[in-house]
Amino acid sequence: MKSFRKELWFNTEKRYQFVHITDDVKQALQESGVREGFCLVNAMHITASVFINDNESGLHQDYLEWLEKLAPYSRKGYHHNVGEDNGDAHLKRQVMGREVVVAITDGKLDLGPWEEIFYGEFDGRRRKRVLIKIIGE
């Protein structure tokens, strides 16, 4: 059994932003040498997300607008008040999820025909990371 770990680092230009990371995850898989197993991709920050969906800009805009309706940005509208104005980012992350796990089959990510992996940032413009953990043979 092999175990491989890699970190991706991001510092987004915008407060809310989706970053397509499928190719980065595929590169990590190639580096790992694992042919059969599982790949965990995990946002290591409580105001960021990793999710799988279609790589289509209209859909991404729909997500951002929908999330803003669910948890609008507000400097004072949340009880989370530890000196930051990111209460909405914590809620958005909860909706979009913390991580994804993808099967590895024959040395490839076993994704569906339109599935791609994304890093979702909801409190950006500062350095954050994503963990890729690959386990298998």
N, CA and C of each residue as an Amber inpcrd file, in Angstrom:
protein
   411
   0.8500000  -1.1850000   0.0000000   0.0000000   0.0000000   0.0000000
   0.8940000   1.2460000   0.0000000   0.6270000   2.1440000  -0.9340000
   1.3460000   3.4160000  -1.0240000   0.4990000   4.5210000  -0.4050000
   1.1830000   5.5220000   0.1070000   0.5260000   6.7190000   0.6110000
   1.2970000   7.9240000   0.0760000   0.5840000   8.9060000  -0.4620000
   1.2030000  10.0750000  -1.0770000   0.4670000  11.3130000  -0.5960000
   1.2150000  12.3640000  -0.2890000   0.6330000  13.6110000   0.2030000
   1.2270000  14.7820000  -0.5530000   0.3550000  15.7110000  -0.9480000
   0.8040000  16.9290000  -1.6260000  -0.1200000  18.0700000  -1.2340000
   0.4320000  19.2740000  -1.1450000  -0.3790000  20.4540000  -0.8650000
  -0.3940000  21.3750000  -2.0660000  -1.5480000  21.9600000  -2.3280000
  -1.6950000  23.0320000  -3.3070000  -1.9400000  24.3190000  -2.5280000
  -1.3310000  25.3890000  -2.9250000  -1.4890000  26.6790000  -2.2400000
  -2.1670000  27.6810000  -3.1570000  -3.0600000  28.4820000  -2.5730000
  -3.8120000  29.4800000  -3.3300000  -3.8190000  30.8150000  -2.5900000
  -3.8320000  31.8790000  -3.3570000  -4.0750000  33.2200000  -2.8390000
  -4.9190000  33.9090000  -3.9090000  -6.2340000  33.7580000  -3.7990000
  -7.1310000  34.2350000  -4.8460000  -7.1750000  35.7560000  -4.8980000
  -7.4550000  36.2710000  -6.0860000  -7.5710000  37.7150000  -6.2830000
  -8.8750000  38.2620000  -5.7310000  -9.9010000  37.4100000  -5.6650000
 -11.2290000  37.8520000  -5.2360000 -11.6080000  37.2070000  -3.9130000
 -12.5410000  37.8130000  -3.2350000 -13.0550000  37.2450000  -1.9780000
 -13.7470000  35.9080000  -2.2350000 -14.5660000  35.8460000  -3.2970000
 -15.2440000  34.6080000  -3.6990000 -14.7010000  34.2000000  -5.0690000
 -14.2200000  32.9840000  -5.1560000 -13.6430000  32.5410000  -6.4290000
 -13.5880000  31.0230000  -6.4790000 -13.8370000  30.4700000  -7.6610000
 -13.6730000  29.0360000  -7.8980000 -12.4340000  28.8310000  -8.7600000
 -11.6070000  27.8610000  -8.3580000 -10.3780000  27.5530000  -9.0760000
 -10.4510000  26.1050000  -9.5470000 -10.2950000  25.8890000 -10.8340000
 -10.3260000  24.5530000 -11.4240000  -9.0100000  23.8500000 -11.0830000
  -9.0700000  22.7350000 -10.3330000  -7.8440000  22.0640000  -9.8850000
  -7.7280000  20.6170000 -10.3670000  -8.5710000  20.2050000 -11.2960000
  -8.5250000  18.8220000 -11.7680000  -7.1400000  18.4460000 -12.2830000
  -6.5330000  19.2960000 -13.0900000  -5.2090000  18.9730000 -13.6370000
  -4.1530000  18.8610000 -12.5450000  -4.2510000  19.6880000 -11.5090000
  -3.3150000  19.6030000 -10.3830000  -3.4560000  18.2720000  -9.6490000
  -4.7020000  17.8170000  -9.4940000  -4.9500000  16.5370000  -8.8210000
  -4.4570000  15.3870000  -9.6950000  -4.6820000  15.4800000 -10.9990000
  -4.1710000  14.4500000 -11.9140000  -2.6450000  14.3830000 -11.8660000
  -1.9990000  15.5380000 -11.7750000  -0.5360000  15.5760000 -11.6730000
  -0.0710000  14.8980000 -10.3880000  -0.7460000  15.1650000  -9.2860000
  -0.3990000  14.5180000  -8.0180000  -0.5700000  13.0100000  -8.1140000
  -1.6350000  12.5750000  -8.7740000  -1.8510000  11.1410000  -8.9540000
  -0.7060000  10.5240000  -9.7480000  -0.2830000  11.1810000 -10.8050000
   0.8350000  10.6850000 -11.6150000   2.1070000  10.5970000 -10.7560000
   2.3580000  11.6210000  -9.9340000   3.5340000  11.6260000  -9.0600000
   3.4840000  10.4950000  -8.0380000   2.2810000  10.1300000  -7.6120000
   2.1230000   9.1150000  -6.5600000   2.4640000   7.7130000  -7.0370000
   2.2280000   7.4460000  -8.3060000   2.4370000   6.1010000  -8.8310000
   1.3350000   5.1170000  -8.4760000   0.2950000   5.5780000  -7.8240000
  -0.8230000   4.7090000  -7.4410000  -1.6690000   4.4030000  -8.6750000
  -2.0260000   3.1520000  -8.8500000  -2.8460000   2.6990000  -9.9830000
  -4.2790000   2.3690000  -9.5790000  -4.4660000   1.9040000  -8.3320000
  -5.7920000   1.5410000  -7.8050000  -5.8830000   2.0480000  -6.3730000
  -6.9180000   2.8220000  -6.0790000  -7.0510000   3.3240000  -4.7130000
  -8.0370000   4.4690000  -4.6280000  -7.7060000   5.4180000  -3.7490000
  -8.5740000   6.5640000  -3.5130000  -7.7550000   7.8320000  -3.3880000
  -8.3630000   8.9390000  -3.8090000  -7.7420000  10.2540000  -3.7320000
  -8.6720000  11.1870000  -2.9550000  -8.1740000  11.6840000  -1.8430000
  -8.8900000  12.6750000  -1.0410000  -8.3590000  14.0530000  -1.4160000
  -9.2570000  14.9890000  -1.6560000  -8.8800000  16.3700000  -1.9060000
  -9.6540000  17.2060000  -0.8980000  -8.9260000  17.8850000   0.0000000
  -9.5200000  18.4880000   1.1860000  -9.0980000  19.9530000   1.3340000
 -10.0800000  20.8400000   1.4600000  -9.7850000  22.2420000   1.7810000
  -9.3480000  22.3110000   3.2420000  -8.1960000  22.8800000   3.4760000
  -7.6250000  22.9050000   4.8240000  -7.9860000  24.1810000   5.5910000
  -9.0180000  24.8660000   5.1490000  -9.4270000  26.1120000   5.7990000
 -10.9470000  26.1270000   5.9350000 -11.4300000  26.7030000   7.0100000
 -12.8590000  26.6320000   7.3260000 -13.7140000  27.6340000   6.5490000
 -13.0810000  28.3870000   5.6540000 -13.8320000  29.2950000   4.7850000
 -13.5900000  28.9690000   3.3070000 -13.2040000  27.7350000   3.0430000
 -12.9550000  27.2840000   1.6700000 -13.5390000  25.8950000   1.4830000
 -13.6870000  25.4900000   0.2380000 -14.3570000  24.2460000  -0.0910000
 -13.6380000  23.5410000  -1.2370000 -13.8600000  22.2470000  -1.3360000
 -13.5050000  21.4840000  -2.5330000 -14.7750000  20.7640000  -2.9640000
 -15.0790000  20.8380000  -4.2450000 -16.2990000  20.2050000  -4.7370000
 -16.0960000  19.7170000  -6.1620000 -16.9960000  18.8590000  -6.6100000
 -16.9780000  18.3350000  -7.9740000 -18.2480000  18.7880000  -8.6850000
 -18.0650000  19.3410000  -9.8810000 -19.1970000  19.6840000 -10.7200000
 -18.7050000  19.9850000 -12.1210000 -19.5850000  20.5140000 -12.9460000
 -19.2870000  20.8380000 -14.3360000 -18.3970000  22.0810000 -14.3970000
 -17.4740000  22.1130000 -15.3460000 -16.6140000  23.2760000 -15.5540000
 -17.2960000  24.2240000 -16.5470000 -18.2970000  24.9220000 -16.0570000
 -19.0990000  25.7950000 -16.9110000 -19.3160000  27.1090000 -16.1760000
 -18.8610000  28.2030000 -16.7640000 -18.8450000  29.4980000 -16.0740000
 -20.2340000  29.9680000 -15.6480000 -21.2650000  29.6890000 -16.4460000
 -22.6210000  30.0870000 -16.0610000 -23.0700000  29.3820000 -14.7960000
 -22.7600000  28.0990000 -14.6950000 -23.0870000  27.3420000 -13.4850000
 -22.3440000  27.9130000 -12.2840000 -21.0710000  28.2610000 -12.4670000
 -20.2970000  28.8190000 -11.3630000 -20.8990000  30.1470000 -10.8980000
 -21.3400000  30.9670000 -11.8510000 -21.9920000  32.2250000 -11.4790000
 -23.3030000  31.9460000 -10.7370000 -24.0530000  30.9460000 -11.1770000
 -25.2840000  30.5610000 -10.4760000 -24.9800000  30.1620000  -9.0370000
 -23.9260000  29.3580000  -8.8510000 -23.5340000  28.9640000  -7.4920000
 -23.2380000  30.1930000  -6.6290000 -22.4280000  31.1050000  -7.1540000
 -22.0420000  32.2790000  -6.3600000 -23.2590000  33.1330000  -6.0040000
 -24.1670000  33.3200000  -6.9390000 -25.3760000  34.1050000  -6.6590000
 -26.2800000  33.3900000  -5.6570000 -26.4280000  32.0820000  -5.8000000
 -27.2610000  31.2910000  -4.8870000 -26.6780000  31.3130000  -3.4790000
 -25.3670000  31.1300000  -3.3750000 -24.7250000  31.1470000  -2.0580000
 -24.8560000  32.5080000  -1.3930000 -24.7760000  33.5660000  -2.1860000
 -24.9090000  34.9100000  -1.6200000 -26.3280000  35.1480000  -1.0980000
 -27.3320000  34.5470000  -1.7340000 -28.7040000  34.6450000  -1.2250000
 -28.8570000  33.8510000   0.0760000 -28.2100000  32.6790000   0.1400000
 -28.2970000  31.8460000   1.3500000 -27.5810000  32.4800000   2.5300000
 -26.4020000  33.0440000   2.2640000 -25.5650000  33.6050000   3.3340000
 -24.9150000  34.8850000   2.8150000 -25.6620000  35.9710000   2.7990000
 -25.1110000  37.2120000   2.2530000 -23.9660000  37.7640000   3.1020000
 -23.0240000  38.3990000   2.4360000 -21.9330000  39.0510000   3.1550000
 -22.5010000  40.1490000   4.0420000 -22.0100000  40.2260000   5.2650000
 -22.4220000  41.2760000   6.1890000 -21.3270000  41.4810000   7.2290000
 -20.9490000  42.7260000   7.4660000 -19.9200000  43.0080000   8.4860000
 -20.4320000  42.7370000   9.8990000 -21.7420000  42.8910000  10.1130000
 -22.2800000  42.7630000  11.4680000 -23.4510000  41.8010000  11.5730000
 -23.7940000  41.1190000  10.4790000 -25.0050000  40.3190000  10.4610000
 -24.8750000  38.9050000  10.9970000 -23.7080000  38.5410000  11.5500000
 -23.4970000  37.1840000  12.0430000 -22.9650000  37.2160000  13.4660000
 -23.2370000  36.1490000  14.1940000 -22.7510000  36.0390000  15.5690000
 -21.2790000  35.6680000  15.6230000 -20.7490000  35.1080000  14.5510000
 -19.3200000  34.7830000  14.4620000 -18.5670000  36.1070000  14.3830000
 -18.0010000  36.5260000  15.4770000 -17.3820000  37.8540000  15.5250000
 -16.0480000  37.8090000  16.2530000 -15.1170000  37.1180000  15.6890000
 -13.7870000  36.9940000  16.2940000 -12.8150000  37.9820000  15.6640000
 -13.2990000  39.1360000  15.2930000 -12.4580000  40.1630000  14.7000000
 -12.4040000  40.1110000  13.1840000 -13.1760000  39.2200000  12.5790000
 -13.2210000  39.1320000  11.1240000 -14.6660000  39.2570000  10.6590000
 -14.8320000  39.5890000   9.3970000 -16.1750000  39.7620000   8.8320000
 -16.5010000  38.6200000   7.8710000 -16.2080000  37.3870000   8.2810000
 -16.3450000  36.2580000   7.3580000 -17.3510000  35.2000000   7.8120000
 -18.3300000  35.5980000   8.6040000 -19.3650000  34.6470000   9.0170000
 -20.0460000  33.9930000   7.8320000 -20.2800000  34.7640000   6.7750000
 -20.9120000  34.2120000   5.5750000 -20.0430000  33.1410000   4.9280000
 -18.7350000  33.3090000   4.9590000 -17.8120000  32.3570000   4.3310000
 -17.8710000  30.9980000   5.0160000 -18.0190000  30.9790000   6.3150000
 -18.1490000  29.7170000   7.0490000 -19.4140000  28.9720000   6.6210000
 -20.5060000  29.7070000   6.4520000 -21.7680000  29.0890000   6.0470000
 -21.7120000  28.5960000   4.5990000 -21.1160000  29.3890000   3.7210000
 -20.9810000  28.9800000   2.3210000 -20.1560000  27.7100000   2.2100000
 -19.0840000  27.6250000   2.9800000 -18.2410000  26.4310000   2.9680000
 -19.0310000  25.2110000   3.4230000 -19.8710000  25.3800000   4.4320000
 -20.6590000  24.2610000   4.9450000 -21.5820000  23.6980000   3.8710000
 -22.1510000  24.5870000   3.0680000 -23.0520000  24.1660000   1.9990000
 -22.2900000  23.4600000   0.8820000 -21.1320000  23.9900000   0.5060000
 -20.3730000  23.4590000  -0.6310000 -19.5030000  22.2540000  -0.2680000
 -19.2270000  22.0700000   0.9910000 -18.4910000  20.8820000   1.4190000
 -17.0150000  21.1120000   1.6310000 -16.4440000  20.2390000   2.4140000
 -15.0540000  20.3300000   2.8330000 -14.1050000  19.6000000   1.9040000
 -14.5640000  18.4690000   1.3330000 -13.6530000  17.5840000   0.6230000
 -14.3910000  16.7270000  -0.3830000 -13.6040000  16.0990000  -1.2530000
 -14.1240000  15.0800000  -2.1550000 -13.1740000  13.8840000  -2.1030000
 -13.7300000  12.7150000  -2.3630000 -12.9470000  11.4920000  -2.5020000
 -13.2660000  10.9260000  -3.8780000 -12.2180000  10.6340000  -4.6390000
 -12.3830000  10.1180000  -5.9890000 -11.6780000   8.7740000  -6.0860000
 -12.3480000   7.7910000  -6.6480000 -11.7260000   6.4920000  -6.8810000
 -10.6330000   6.6310000  -7.9360000  -9.6110000   5.7970000  -7.7820000
  -8.5360000   5.7050000  -8.7740000  -8.6350000   4.3270000  -9.4070000
  -8.7670000   4.2950000 -10.7200000  -8.8770000   3.0420000 -11.4560000
  -7.8920000   3.0770000 -12.6180000  -7.0420000   2.0880000 -12.6790000
  -6.0600000   1.9730000 -13.7610000  -5.2170000   3.2480000 -13.8990000
  -4.8560000   3.8360000 -12.7660000  -3.9850000   5.0060000 -12.7620000
  -4.6470000   6.3150000 -13.1080000  -5.9960000   6.3380000 -13.1800000
  -6.7200000   7.5600000 -13.5410000  -7.7960000   7.8720000 -12.5130000
  -8.1130000   9.1630000 -12.3850000  -9.2360000   9.5580000 -11.5450000
 -10.5110000   9.0350000 -12.1900000 -11.3380000   8.3700000 -11.4180000
 -12.5610000   7.7600000 -11.9360000 -13.7080000   8.7670000 -11.8250000
 -13.6400000   9.8140000 -12.6540000 -14.6470000  10.8710000 -12.6720000
 -15.6710000  10.5990000 -13.7680000 -16.8790000  11.1100000 -13.5820000
 -17.9110000  11.0130000 -14.6040000 -17.5810000  11.9080000 -15.7810000
 -18.3680000  11.8350000 -16.8600000 -18.0280000  12.5270000 -18.1050000
 -17.9050000  14.0470000 -17.9980000 -18.6390000  14.6830000 -17.1130000
 -18.5760000  16.1490000 -16.9970000 -17.9880000  16.5840000 -15.6600000
 -17.5480000  15.6430000 -14.8460000 -17.0750000  15.9870000 -13.5040000
 -15.6550000  16.5460000 -13.5190000 -15.4850000  17.6540000 -12.8210000
 -14.1990000  18.3130000 -12.6310000 -14.0980000  18.7050000 -11.1560000
 -12.8880000  18.9110000 -10.6860000 -12.6600000  19.2260000  -9.2800000
 -12.3220000  20.7140000  -9.1470000 -12.9290000  21.3540000  -8.1400000
 -12.7430000  22.7860000  -7.9230000 -12.4170000  23.1050000  -6.4690000
 -11.6160000  24.1360000  -6.3070000 -11.3870000  24.7680000  -5.0130000
 -12.3130000  25.9740000  -4.9650000 -13.1250000  26.0570000  -3.9250000
 -14.0370000  27.1800000  -3.7570000 -13.5640000  28.0640000  -2.6170000
 -13.3220000  29.3160000  -2.9190000 -12.8390000  30.2790000  -1.9220000
 -13.9600000  31.2520000  -1.5760000 -14.2040000  31.4330000  -0.2660000
 -15.2790000  32.3110000   0.1870000 -14.8040000  33.4220000   1.1120000
 -13.4980000  33.4950000   1.3440000 -12.8920000  34.5610000   2.1540000
 -11.4580000  34.7510000   1.6620000 -11.3350000  35.0990000   0.4100000
 -10.0480000  35.0650000  -0.2730000  -9.1500000  36.2540000  -0.0490000
  -8.1840000  36.3130000  -0.9180000  -7.1290000  37.3220000  -0.9200000
  -6.1380000  37.1040000   0.2180000  -5.9930000  35.8520000   0.5930000
  -4.9290000  35.4660000   1.5270000  -4.5540000  34.0090000   1.2650000
  -3.3770000  33.6350000   1.6770000  -2.8010000  32.3350000   1.3400000
  -3.5180000  31.2010000   2.0820000  -3.9570000  30.2000000   1.2910000
  -4.6360000  29.0270000   1.8490000  -4.2000000  27.7900000   1.0790000
  -4.5070000  26.6110000   1.6460000  -4.0280000  25.3840000   1.0200000
  -5.0970000  24.3110000   0.9110000  -4.8140000  23.3890000   0.0030000
  -5.6270000  22.1990000  -0.2160000  -4.7130000  20.9920000  -0.0690000
  -5.1860000  19.9670000   0.6400000  -4.4410000  18.7310000   0.8170000
  -4.9180000  17.7010000  -0.2000000  -3.9730000  17.0600000  -0.8580000
  -4.2710000  15.8910000  -1.7020000  -3.6200000  14.6980000  -1.0180000
  -4.4100000  13.7050000  -0.6740000  -3.9060000  12.4830000  -0.0340000
  -4.3520000  11.3180000  -0.8980000  -3.3820000  10.5450000  -1.3840000
  -3.6520000   9.4130000  -2.2640000  -3.1740000   8.1480000  -1.5820000
  -4.0660000   7.1590000  -1.5330000  -3.7390000   5.8890000  -0.9010000
  -4.1490000   4.7580000  -1.8560000  -3.2680000   3.8030000  -2.0260000
  -3.5940000   2.6750000  -2.8780000  -2.3570000   1.9100000  -3.2880000
  -2.5040000   1.1500000  -4.3520000  -1.3970000   0.3310000  -4.8600000
  -1.1340000   0.6120000  -6.3180000
